[in-house]
Amino acid sequence: MHLFTRDGLVKVAVLSLISSSYGRLVTIPSTPFEEASTGGQLTLNSVHKVIVDKRFASTVNKNGRTLIPPTLAEFAKTFEGDLQTALGSHVTLEYGDKPKKGSIFLTIDSDTKFSDVAGRPSSEGYSLSVTKEGITIAGASPLGAWWGTRSVLQAAAVGDNKIPYGTGVDTPGWGTRGVMLDIARHYYSPEFLVDMCSHLSFFKQNTIRQQRIPCFRLSSDNPALAGLSSPANESYTRAVFDNIQHKCAARGVTVFPELETPGHALAITQWKPQLALDHDISMLNLSHPKTLPALQSIWETFLPWFYSDTVHIGADEYDSGFIDVYIDFVNNMHKFMSAQSLPRKMFSWGTFPRKLDQSDINKDVTIQHWSGGMDNALPDYLNKGFNMVNSDDAFYIVGKSAVNSYPRSLNLTRVFAGNPAGGAYAPNIFDSKDATNNPPRDHPGVLGHIAAQWNDLEPNATTVSEAYYAWRGALPGLADKQWGGDLTLEEYEGVFDTIHAAIPAQNLDRSIRARSDTIAHYKFDSHPKNLGKINDYSGNGYHATLHGCSISNSEIKFDGKCYIETPLQSKGRNYTLSFSIKPTSDKSGAIFTGKDSILTTGNGGSKQVTLSAGGEAYSVDYSFPVGSWTEVSLIGAGTQTFLTVKSESGETSTMEIQTILGLLANGLKPAVIAIEAPFGTIGRGFEGFMKDVVLKKTASVYLGNNDNV
């Protein structure tokens, strides 16, 4: 049998869904695969069992980054659920020692030498065999088998639930693949982080790194750290953080923590002001005798929280007047991590590259590159024997483009044409302009790539979902290159929508199924047989439940306490939420509430209509008139959000809901904000009447002068 790896042997055409001249399935990442000479396809509808090789059911991957690796049986159980949610396939989970007809057999292959692009052994490789009898996935480890299940799900989605007969062997080119999210300057809910892990996993990305100002988001009950954490509603307890890590690990993704010091350390200097540099309170004074013990005390508290064999100490953008003490600091932290009862490997940002005759950091510290202005990766580190992970700012995102015109979303063109020597981007491309600064593709010092997203303008600049949308369209393409895949842009765009729709265990798009443009329509008819039920006239069956409110003449009266509960929560881009409203008082109260946002008649003492998300309030210069009806439409149109109102006299106006950005001490500027439609409850705080509530999945914005968008 031929083994088809990333370096490639003989390659032939596969299926009509393959638009290239060599053998692979057009999945994301692409899957090396040789179609059987006899042709033929396996229909997933004929598969009724997932069989776990009982000899390896309790086997775990001992060569990955996570300290809580799932067993083969645990991965199989998750896969069983994914087959149903992604493809609608109902299967049973069994244990055995060989495949059966109509089954997907998951096993371990300890004979094949799975190697990455540099020839290093990889525990993430797998082989895939598809015959008329069924499918066999044999992983180098349970994690490798898991990645094979991702290929099966995607190939079936693209192939209309059919996969060609054939075989292939697939191994990632690099071991570190994923993203970094700045949770220091923007809080992200545990649910969002877990959903992102589901998204990353589907495209075989194994890392989500969380950057934070030290302990900013971790809430410890250690009295020695009292005052260090964020407010309780914007921090993670150990139980919550445990849950995030376990759910991500269940899908092959490791939560990889960073506690940033000695720069960007306001959380610590506000906690212990005496540890700050005199001229810059955002930086720690590394010469102060209590600085290092304080930091190590923090790490001693939180290291047991982290189920990763590797941690990141930050060490980015420190004062260049203190290079020697900085080098000592990094080395002291490396000694500290190595001396733990459970020793940890360590990452550091590339900040102060040294000459050969100068003292330098320990070469066991992995350097993370992010900018050519900070280091030239090849001569400064790789040629000196350091290992590196690439986070070059070619794929650096800053929410609302805070500095240096960094983009708001990943550049898809750069993904597929980002090699200055020609061709697609890859983790060995540290310089997107000068090819002489890049090592060869198989350089053993290049460990992988992590795409970074920062929140320089703090939490009001973006909503939680905008972080996802900054990655949505291009991150899977980058995942193909991080893995070592060879999709073309045309192929990627041809399968993206289909594969994206199959991602299991998440709804980051906040999509809602509907038979037509109308998702839900509540007319508030008061038939006595309703018995507390609010009928949905859309035909989608999203009937709501009445809690204490009275209905008369198709109008519902809210007393500030009663409410309607819908079976939904939020609608993402795009939408129109329309309703008529007549307040009976100017008291601020909730009109619509969902998991992502809340629409209110005011905000505190303000009477301005306000749409809030993530604890941030976004108001318009308008108040609903008390005692008269107003027709209202809340509209989400792409990256923008609007409020359209029509008074009883027929006057119509449209206002854009915006955020106000503070541009790093360069003034204030309004900017677009994309906020989901809240639709979990109606009322519960509002006093007055409402009628005719309609939620649609399209957006039409009236701008006046007969112009619409």
N, C-alpha and C positions, 0 to 999 in steps of 0.2 A: 504493500500500500504506500502510495506517495504521501508525504507529510507536507502540507501547504502552510508555510509559516510566513512571517512578515518579510523575511529576506527573499522568499519566493522560490519555487522550483518551476515546473511546467505549469502553465496557467491556461485555462480554456474558458469558453463562454458558458455562462450559467443562466438559464431561464430567460424569458422575455423581459423580466424586470431588471436584468443586468444589461447595462448599456455600454459596457466596456468589452475589451477583447480578451480578458483573462478571468480565471475562475474565482469568483467570490460572490457571496450574497450581498446585495445592496441593503445592508443594515447600517446602523450608526452605533459604534464604528463598523466599518466593512468587515465581513467575515470571510477569510480564505476558505474556499470550498470547491471541490471537484465534483461536478455532476456525474452520476453513474452513466456509463456508456449505453446502458439499456434505456435511459430516460425514465420518465415516470415521476409521480408526485405522491406524497403522503398527505392525505386530508386529515387535519387535526380533529375533525368530528369523529374519526375512527379511533381516536385515542381516548381511553377511558380510565387509565391508571397511571399514577406516578409510583414507580417502584424504587425504593431506596435499597442499595446493596447492603444487606444486613451485616456484612463483614466490616463495613466502614461507617455504619450509621452514627457512631459516637466519635468519629474522627474529627479533629479540628485542624485548622491551619496554624502551625506553630511558627511560621516565617513571615507573618504579616505584622502590621503596625498595631493592630488592636490587641488589647489584653483580654478581651471578652469575645473570642472568635466563635461563631455559631458552629454547631455540628453539621454534618451532612444531612442528618435527619431534620434539623431545624430549618436549614435552607430549603429542603424539599417541602416542608409544610408551608412555608411562605410562597414557594413556587406554585403549590396547589391552589392557593387563593388567587394568585396572579393570573393563572390560566382562566379562571372564571371572570375576574373583573376586566381583564384586558381583551380576552377573546370570546368570552361567553361559554368556555368549555368546562363542563362539569366532570371532574375526575375524582377518583378515590386514591388515598395514599396507602401503599402497602410496603412490606419488607420482604425481600427475597435475595437470592444469590445469582439470578440471571434474568435477562429480559423475557417478557412475554408478549405475545401478539397483542397489538393495540395498547402498548405502554410506552412511557418515557422512563428509561432506566438510568438512574444516577449512580455513578460509581467513582472510584479513585484509580488513576493510572500511575503506578509508581515506576513503570518501565521507560516510558517516553521521556526524553530529556527536553523539557520545556525551557527555552532560553529566550532572554530579551534581546534587544538590538545590539547590546554590547557583549553578548555571550554569557551573561550572568544567569544562573538558575532562577527560574520564576515559579512561584507557587500559584500563580494566577492563570496559567495556561490550561487548555482543555482540548479534547478532541470531540468531534461531532460526527455521528453516523446516522443517516436517515435511510431506512429501507421500507419495503411494503409492510414489514412486521411492526415497525415502530421506530423510536429514536433512542439512541444511547449517547449519553454525555459522560465522558470520563475526564475528571479534573485532576490536575496535579495535586490539588487539595480541595476541600469542600468549597473554598472561595472560587477556585477555577471552575468547578462544576456550576457554581452559581452564575458566573459570567456566561457560561454556555446556555443557561436557561434564558438569559436576556436575548441572546441571538435567536433562539427558537421563537420566543414571543414576537420579536420584531419581524423575523422572516415570515412568520405566519400572518402577521398583520398586513405586510406589504403584498404577500402572495394570496390574499383572499382566503386565508385559513389553509393554505397548501404550502408545502415545502418540498423541493425536488429531492429525489433520491441522490445520495452522494456522501462524501466524507470530506473532512477538513480538520486541520489542527490550527489553533489560534493561540497566540501568546502576546501579551502587551509588550510594546517596545521599551516602556519605562514603568517603574514601579510606583511613582507618585503622580497622581492625576486628579485634578479637582479644582476647587475654588477656595478663596479666602474672603470672608465677609467681616466687615468692620462693625462689630456689635458694641464697640465702646461708645461710639457717638450716635448710635441709633439702636434702640431696643427692638429685638425680634422675638416674637412669641415662641414658646417651645413647639407649638403645632407647626409654625412656619418652618422652623429648622428641620423638623422631622420630615415634612413634606418635601423640602429641598433635598434631603437625603434620598428619598424615593426617586426624585427626578434625576439626581446625579447617578444613582445606581443603575438606572435603566440604560444609561449610556456608558456604563463600565468605568465611571469615575469613583475613586475609592477614598477621597479625602475632602473633608470640609474643615477648613482651618478657621478658627474664630479668633480674630484679633480684638484685644481689649486693653484699655488702660488698666493697669494692674487691679484685679479683683473687682473692677467696676461693676460687673454683672453677677458676681458670685456672692451669695449671702451666707456667711458663716456665723454660727453661734459662739465662736471662740471669743471670749471677752477681750483677749489681747488685740483683736482686730476690730473692736467696736468703733464704728464711725467710718469704716473704710468702704463699705458696700453702698450701692445705689439704693433708692427707696425699694421697699419690698415688692411693689407692683412692677418694677422694672429690673428685677434681679432674679437669679435662679438659685433656689435652695438645692441642697445636695440631692434630695429625692427627685426633684425636677430634672436636674442635670444628669443624674443617673439614667432616668427614663429616656432622655434625649439620646444619650450615648448608646443605650441598649437597642433602641428602635433603629438607630442608624446602622449599628453593627449588624443587626438582623438582615440588612440589605447590602452588606459588604462595604459600608462606608465608615471610616474612622473619624471621629471628632478629634481634631488635633489642636490643642490649646496654645495660645500665645498670651503671656503676661508681659506687656511692653514696659521695659525699663532699659536704661536710665533716662532716656528722653521720653517725651509725651507722658509724663508721670504726674500730672496734676492731681490725680486721685490720691497719690501717696503724699505729695507735698502739702495738700490741703489737710490731710490726716496728721502728718508730722511736718509742719513748716520748717523746722530746724534742719531738715535733711535736704532742702532745696539749695541750688546755686543762688548766690546773692543777686546775680544779674539776670537770671532767667528761672523763675519759679516753676516752669514746666519741666525742668531737668533736675535730677538728683545730684547732689554733691558726693561723688564717689570717694572723695578724700575724707569725708566725715566718718569717724570711727563707728558710728551706729547705722550707717546706710546699708552696708552689706549684711549685717546680722538681721536688720529689719526685713530686707528682701528675702533672705533665706527663711525667716520665720513665716512669711507669707507663703512661700513655696511649700514649706513643711506642712502647713495647714491644708493646702489645696492639692498637693500631689496625689494623695489618696483618692481624690475625686476623679482623676484623669485616667481613663482606661486606654491610654496610648503609651507605647513604649518610647515615644519621642515627644519632647516638648520644645517650645520655642520661647526664648527669653527676650525676644525683641531686639534690643541693642541697635536701634535705627536712629539716624539723624541726631547724633549727640554733638556737643560742642567740640570743634576741632582743636581747641586750645588745650584739651585734656586727653590726647590720644593715648598716652602711656597708661594712665589710670584706667582708661576704657579697656585697653587690651588686657590689663590685669583683671578687671571686672569679669570679662567674658571667660577668661581662663579659670578664675575662681568659681564661677557658676558651673563651668564644666566639671571641675573637681567635685563640687557639691552634688551635682546630678549623678555623677559616676559612683559616689560613695553611699547613695541611698540603699536601703535594704532591697529595694527593687530598682536597680540602676536604670536611669533614663538616658537615652540618646538626646542630643541637643542641636537645635537650629539657632542661627543668628542671621540677622540681615547683614548684607555686605555693605559696610559703612566706611571703614578706614583700611583699605588695602595697604600692605606694607612692602618695602623693598626687601630683597633677600638678606641684607645685612642688618635688618631691624627685627626687634622682637615682634612676634606675631601670635595670633590665637592658635590654639591646638588644632591640628589637622583632623581630629576626630569630630570637630564641630562642623556640621553641614551649613554651608553659606547659601542664603536665599538672595538671589539677585533681583533688583527691581528697576534699576535705572542706570544708563550709561554714564550719568553724571555722578553716580556714587562709586561705580567700579567698572572696569573692563574685564568681563568674566574670564576670558581665555588667558591673558597674561597675568592678571592679578591673582587669580585663584586656581583655575584648572591646571595651568602649567606648573603650579607649585604643589600639586597633589591633593588639593581640596576637592571634596564632593560638593555639588551645587544643585539646587532646585531653581528653576527659571520662573520668575514672575515679572519678566520685562514689561515696562510700561507701554509696550505696543498693545497690550491687552489690559491696560490699567483703566478702570472706570472710577469716576468720581460723580456721586449723585448731584445732578444739576450743574455739572461742569464747573467745579469750584476754582481750580487753578490750572494754569498752563494749557487751557483749552482741551483738557482731557475729555474724551467722549462720554456720553451718557449711556452708551450701550456698546456691546462688542461689535467690532468691525468684521463682518462676514467676509468681505473681499480679502482682508488681510489674512484671515484663517486659511483661505484657499490659494493665496498668492503672496504670502508673507516672507518667503525666502529670498533674500537679496541676490542669491545666486540663481534664482529661478525656481518656480514651483511653490508648493504649499509650505505653510509654517510647520514647525516641529519643535520639540522641547530643546533641541540643540541650537536654536536660533536666538542668541542673546542680543544680537544687533540686527535690526530689520533694515538697516541701510548699507552697512559695510560687511560683506561676506567674509573678509579676511579676519574679522574679529570673532568668528563663529567656529567652534570645534567641529570635527566630523560627527556625523549622525551617530556613530557607534562609540563615541568617547565614553570610557567607563566612569568618568567623573560626573556625568550628567545623570541625575536620578529621576528627573521628571519635570513637570510643569504645573503651576498653580496660578489661576487667573484671579486677580485681586479686585475687590470692589470696596471703595472707601466712602466715608460719609463726612468729608471735611466741613460741610456746612451744617452739621448737626441735625437733630431729628425732624425739625419742621420742614426741611428741604424736600424730603421724599416720604412717600408712604411705604409701608412694608412691601406691598405688591410691586412697587416700582423697582425695587431691588431685583425681584424675579424677572420683571419684564426687561430690565437692562441686559439680562443674560438669555432670555427666552429664545430668540430667533437664531442665535449664533453659537451658544455654548455647546449644544450637541455636535455641531460641526467641529468645534475646537476639541471636543472629547475624541472625535475620530482621529485627530492629529496627535493628541496626547497618548492615545493607545498605540499609534503607529499605523492607522488606517490610511487608505488611499482613495477615498471618495473624491469625485470631482464636484465642483459647485453645482453643475447641472443635475448630477445624480442626487446630491443632498437636497436640493430644492424640490426634486421630484418625489421624494419619499417623506420629507419632513412632516407634513401635515398628518399623514397616515400614521406614522410612527409616534408622533407626539400625542395623538389621540389615544394611543394604547398604553401610555404611562400609567402604571397601577398605583394605588394607595396614595393618591393626592388629588387635589383639585385646585391647583395654584391659579388657574385661569378663572376660577369661580364661575364656571359655566353651569348652566341649568338646562336640562333637556326640556324641549317643548315641541309640540306638533306644528306650531306656526310661529309667527313673529311674537304673538302674545304669550307670555309665560303664565301670568295670573291676572284674573279680573274679578274684583270683588264689588258687586252691586249693592250689597247690604240689604237684600230683600228680607222681610221680617216674617216669613211664613212660620206659623207656630210649630210645624213639624221639624224645623231645623234643630231645635233643642240645643242651642249653643254653637251650632256649626255655621260658619260663613261659607257659602257656596262659592266655588271658583268656576266662573263661566268661560274660562279659556279652553276647556276640554282636556286640560292636563291633570286634573285631579288634585290640584294643590289647595284643597279646602282648608280653611283656617278655623280656629277655635276661639269663641267669644268668652272673655273673662270679666263678667260684671257690667259691661256697657249695655246701654239701651239703644234700640233701633226703631226708627219711625220714619215713614215716607222715604225709604232708601237712604236715610241719613243716620249715621252713628254718632252718639253723644258720648264724649269722653269727660270724665269728672276729675281727671288728674291722677286717678288710681287705677281705673279699669283699663283693659287693653285687649288687643287681638293677638293671638299667637299663630304664626304661619308655620308650615312645614319646611320653610326655606330659611336662608340666612343672608346671603350676599349674592349680588350679581356683578360680575366683573365686566371689563370692556367687551362690548359696547352695550348701552342700555338707555331706556327712557322710563322713568318712574313718574307717572302722572296721577294727580288727585286734586280734589277740591277741598278747601279748608275754610272754616269760619271760626276763628278764636272767640271765646266769650270773655277772656281776660288777657292782660298783657304779661301774665306769668310765664317765665321760660319753662319749657317742658319738651320732652322727647316726642317726636312725631313718628319717626321710623328708627328702629335699632337693629343692627346686625352684628355679626362677629367681627367685621372689619371697620365699621363706621357707624355714626349716629347722626341723624338730622334733627335739629332742635329749633324751637322758635326763638331762642336767644342763647346767650352764653354768660352765665353769672348775672351781673347787673346789666349787661347789654341786651337790647331787644332785637339785635340784628340776627337774621336767619343764619344758622351756623351748621356746617357739616364738619364733624370731627372724625379723625382717624389716628390711631396710634397714640392717643393722649394729646394730640395737637388739634387746635381749633382753627378752622378756616371759615371766615365770615364774609358776607356780602353786605353792602350798604343798603339794606332793605329790611323792613319789618312787615309782617302780615298785619293788615288793618283789623282791628277788633270790631266784631259785629257785622262784618260783611264778607261775602264769599270771594275767594280768589282761586282761580284755576292755576295749578302749579305743575311744572315738569322739572324734575331733577334728571340731568342728562350727562351720561358719561360717553364722550366721543374721543376714542383713542387716548391720547395723553392729556386731554383736557376734561374739565367738569364745568357744567353750566347750570344755572337756575333760570327758568323762564316763568314769568308770572303774568296773568291776565286778570285785570280787575273787573268788577261788576259793570263798569262803564265801557268795557271793551278795550281799554288801553293795555298794550302788551309790551313787555320789555324783557331783555335777556341779559343776564349778568354772568361773567365768568368767575367761578370760584378759584382763587389763586392763593399761592403762598407768598410770603415776603422773605427774601433771602438777604442775609447780612454777608456782604462780599468781602470777608476777611479784612475788615476795617476800611473798605473802599465804598461805603454807602449801602443803601438798601435798594432792592430791585424786586418787582413782582415777577413771578414765574408760574408756569403751568403746574398743576397738581392733578394726578389721576386718582380718584377715590371711588371705591366700589359703592353700589347702591345698597343701603341697609334695608333688609326685608325680613327680619326675624320676628319682630313684634311691631305693632302699630299702636301708638298711644303710650300709656304708662308715664304720665307726667304732664301731658298736654290737656288743656281745658278748652273744650269747644266741640265743633261738629266737623265731620268729614264725610265725603261721599265719592263714589266712583273711583276706586283705586285700581290702577292698571300698571303692570310691569311688562315691558317689552324688551326684546333682545337686540334692538337696533336703536340708533341714535339719529335724531333729526333736530338740528338746532336752528331756531328762528333768530336771525340777526337783524331783522328789519329791512326795509327797502326791497322786499321780496327776495332777499338772499338767504339761503339755507346751506348748512354744511352737515 
